[in-house]
Amino acid sequence: MASRRSGYLTCPMCDAEVPVDGDEKPGDEVFCPYCETPLSLKIVSDEEAYFEEDI
């Protein structure tokens, strides 16, 4: 997992770094810039977030 601040979160499919601005909301959909998998943002707490494959 990574901090919600601007930076990168890891794609669960290919382990590529996906850039984030820090203002994303839970459930926002983005696409991995490397494998183009649709990803959904999941937030565990105010500081912890991760991407899950959006099926």
N, C-alpha and C positions, 0 to 999 in steps of 0.2 A: 504494500500500500504506500501511498505517497501523500504529501501535504496538499491541501486544496489551493494553496497559493499558486500563482503563475509558475509555470514550469512544464513538467512532463509527467504523464502517467503511462504505465506500460500496457501495451495491447496484450490481452490474455491469449490470443491465438498465435502471434508470431514474435512476441517479446520486443517489438519495436517501441520506441518512445513516441507517444502521441502528445503534441503540444496542447496545453490548456492555459486559459487566461486567468482562471481563478474565480470568475463570476458565473460559472456554469451552475445549473440547478440539477437536482436529482432527476433522473429519467431523460435528461437531454441526450439526444442521439448525435453521435459523431462517427466519422469513418476513419479507420486506420489509414494513414497516408502510405503505408507500405503494402499491406495485404488487402486493403479496401473492405475489411470486415465491418459491418455496422456494430457500433458499440453503444451501450447505455451506461450513463454515469450513475454509480451507486455511492452513497455517502454514509459512512459509519458514524462519524462524529463531526464536530466543527472543523477538525484538522485532518481527518482521514478520509480519503476517497479512492475509488478504483473503478476500472471499466469492466463490464461484463458483456459477453457476446449478446447482442440484441437479436433474438430469433423471431 
